[in-house]
């Protein structure tokens, strides 16, 4: 018998010990754990690349999964765009969470503070007042209206601010009508102001006449601040239309 025939005969003989079948379930579980760790440890670029490389080797040699299954495993080249020799980038700084602001310098009342006859959060009184406004893009608008809580110590917690945004803040007519929404658990009534000699301000809601409460601004008697009872007007969108009348009952607006 030649050496070649001896080699062929040896290859035909069964192995002395049978090899156990691979535990596919255990290998799959291990592969899923590797992928989960990669999603969690996003900053460890070198570790992630090494684990994905091991996963690719296991999948190619032991699992022999169909191509459709292997596509769900991210390739080692896409593990991270940062080379292992470089440290991971530092996280971007985050801004602190905003807190409930009390009266800022720009929100201090100009003139008298007007109570609205409404109690809100913690039983605090709801008030309205004008405050200074200085915006270079609004050269002819110098004040806004603030609805706020009045605190026991004399400070204010602003809820809603509104102002005219075009032309002049003292031009004849209605300005800055807003409100009619729930803010911090308190319903802010529909409010605004009229520039002109108004004594009464009215409107209609679904055909029903409603009348606003009014107060003359102490800084300028030509400005009349108004607001509606929430029981009568639930939103500025339901008013149709606003109307102002002088002391003789003459309608000032069309």
C-alpha positions in Angstrom: 0.0 0.0 0.0 1.4 3.3 -1.0 1.6 6.4 1.3 -1.3 8.0 -0.7 -3.5 5.0 -0.2 -2.7 4.9 3.5 -3.7 8.6 3.8 -7.0 8.1 1.9 -7.8 5.1 4.2 -7.2 7.2 7.3 -9.4 10.0 6.1 -12.3 7.5 5.6 -12.2 6.3 9.2 -14.8 7.9 11.6 -13.4 10.2 14.3 -12.7 8.6 17.7 -15.0 11.3 19.4 -18.1 12.9 18.0 -18.3 16.7 18.0 -21.3 18.1 19.8 -23.8 20.2 17.8 -23.4 24.0 18.4 -25.9 25.5 20.9 -27.5 28.0 18.5 -29.9 29.4 21.1 -27.0 30.3 23.5 -25.0 31.9 20.7 -28.0 34.0 19.5 -28.6 35.1 23.1 -25.0 36.1 23.5 -25.2 38.0 20.2 -28.3 40.0 21.3 -26.5 40.9 24.6 -23.6 42.3 22.6 -25.9 44.4 20.5 -27.7 45.8 23.6 -24.4 46.7 25.3 -23.3 48.5 22.1 -26.5 50.7 22.2 -26.0 51.5 25.9 -22.2 52.1 25.9 -22.3 54.7 23.0 -19.1 56.5 24.2 -16.8 53.3 24.4 -15.8 53.3 20.7 -13.0 50.8 21.1 -15.0 48.4 23.2 -17.9 48.5 20.8 -15.7 47.9 17.8 -14.1 44.9 19.4 -17.5 43.4 20.4 -19.0 43.8 17.0 -15.9 42.2 15.4 -16.4 39.1 17.7 -20.1 39.0 16.7 -19.2 39.0 13.0 -16.7 36.1 13.5 -19.2 34.1 15.5 -22.0 34.7 13.0 -19.8 33.7 10.1 -18.2 30.6 11.6 -20.6 29.1 14.1 -24.1 30.4 13.2 -24.1 30.5 9.5 -27.3 32.5 9.6 -29.2 33.3 6.4 -28.3 36.6 4.8 -31.6 38.2 6.0 -30.7 37.6 9.6 -27.2 38.8 9.4 -28.3 42.1 7.9 -29.7 43.1 11.4 -26.2 42.9 12.9 -24.3 46.2 12.3 -20.9 45.7 10.6 -17.7 46.4 12.6 -16.8 49.3 10.3 -20.0 51.2 11.4 -19.5 50.7 15.1 -18.0 54.2 15.5 -16.7 57.0 13.3 -14.1 57.8 16.1 -10.8 55.7 15.9 -10.2 53.7 19.1 -7.1 55.7 19.8 -9.1 58.9 20.2 -11.1 59.7 23.4 -14.9 60.0 22.9 -16.2 63.6 22.4 -17.3 65.4 25.5 -21.1 65.8 25.9 -22.5 69.2 25.0 -23.4 71.4 28.0 -27.0 71.5 28.9 -29.0 74.6 30.0 -30.6 74.5 33.4 -34.3 73.9 33.5 -36.3 77.1 33.6 -37.9 78.1 36.9 -41.0 80.0 37.6 -40.0 83.6 37.4 -41.2 86.4 39.6 -41.3 90.0 38.7 -38.4 91.0 36.5 -37.2 94.6 36.2 -38.8 95.0 32.7 -42.1 93.7 34.1 -42.5 96.2 37.0 -45.9 98.0 36.9 -46.2 101.3 35.2 -49.0 103.0 37.1 -51.8 101.4 39.1 -52.2 97.6 39.4 -55.8 96.6 38.6 -57.3 93.6 40.4 -59.4 91.4 38.1 -61.6 89.9 40.9 -60.3 86.4 40.2 -58.4 84.1 42.5 -56.1 81.5 41.1 -53.3 79.2 42.2 -53.0 79.0 46.0 -55.8 81.6 46.3 -53.6 84.4 45.0 -55.2 87.4 43.4 -55.1 87.9 39.6 -54.2 91.4 38.5 -53.5 93.3 35.3 -51.0 96.2 34.8 -48.9 97.9 32.1 -45.2 97.5 32.0 -42.4 99.2 30.0 -41.4 97.8 26.7 -38.2 98.7 24.9 -37.7 96.8 21.7 -35.6 98.4 18.9 -37.7 96.6 16.3 -40.9 98.2 17.8 -39.9 101.9 18.0 -43.4 103.2 18.5 -44.5 100.6 21.1 -43.5 101.5 24.7 -45.6 99.3 26.9 -47.3 95.9 27.2 -50.1 94.5 29.4 -49.3 91.9 32.0 -51.7 89.5 33.7 -50.0 88.1 36.9 -50.5 86.8 40.4 -50.0 89.3 43.1 -48.0 87.8 46.0 -48.3 88.7 49.6 -44.8 90.3 49.6 -45.8 92.7 46.8 -44.1 90.9 44.0 -45.8 89.4 40.9 -45.7 86.1 39.1 -46.4 86.9 35.4 -48.8 84.6 33.6 -49.4 86.3 30.2 -48.0 89.4 28.5 -49.3 91.0 25.3 -48.6 94.1 23.4 -49.2 95.8 20.0 -46.8 94.6 17.4 -47.3 97.1 14.5 -47.7 100.8 14.2 -48.1 102.9 17.4 -49.3 101.6 20.8 -51.4 104.8 21.2 -53.1 104.8 17.8 -56.9 105.0 18.0 -58.7 101.7 18.5 -58.3 98.3 20.1 -54.9 96.8 20.9 -53.3 93.6 22.2 -56.4 91.6 22.7 -55.4 88.2 24.2 -56.2 85.6 26.9 -59.0 83.2 27.1 -56.8 80.2 28.1 -55.8 78.1 31.1 -52.4 78.9 32.4 -50.9 77.2 35.5 -54.3 76.0 36.6 -55.9 79.5 36.3 -58.1 80.7 33.5 -56.8 84.0 32.2 -59.7 86.1 31.0 -59.8 87.8 27.6 -58.3 91.2 28.0 -56.7 94.1 26.0 -56.9 97.9 25.8 -58.5 100.6 23.8 -56.8 103.9 22.9 -59.5 106.6 22.9 -62.2 108.1 25.0 -64.1 104.8 25.6 -66.6 104.5 28.5 -68.1 101.1 27.6 -66.7 98.2 25.6 -69.0 95.5 24.5 -69.1 92.5 22.1 -71.3 89.5 21.3 -70.8 85.8 21.9 -72.9 83.6 19.7 -75.4 86.4 19.3 -75.5 87.2 23.0 -74.4 90.8 24.1 -71.5 90.9 26.6 -69.9 93.8 28.3 -66.3 94.1 29.5 -65.1 95.5 32.8 -62.9 98.6 32.3 -60.3 100.6 34.1 -58.6 103.8 32.9 -54.8 103.5 32.9 -53.4 105.8 35.5 -50.4 106.7 33.4 -52.5 107.8 30.4 -56.3 108.4 30.7 -56.7 108.0 27.0 -55.9 104.3 27.4 -58.7 102.1 28.7 -57.8 98.6 29.9 -60.6 96.0 29.6 -61.3 92.4 30.4 -64.3 90.0 30.2 -65.8 87.8 32.8 -64.7 84.2 32.1 -68.3 83.0 32.5 -69.3 85.2 29.6 -66.3 84.9 27.2 -64.2 81.7 27.2 -62.0 82.7 24.3 -61.0 85.7 22.2 -62.1 83.8 19.1 -65.8 83.9 20.1 -66.0 87.7 20.2 -67.8 89.2 17.3 -67.0 92.1 17.1 -65.5 94.4 19.8 -67.2 97.8 20.1 -66.3 100.9 22.1 -68.7 103.7 23.1 -68.0 107.2 24.5 -69.7 108.8 27.5 -72.7 109.9 25.4 -73.2 106.3 24.1 -71.9 107.1 20.7 -70.1 104.2 19.1 -66.4 105.0 18.5 -65.6 102.0 16.3 -67.3 100.6 13.2 
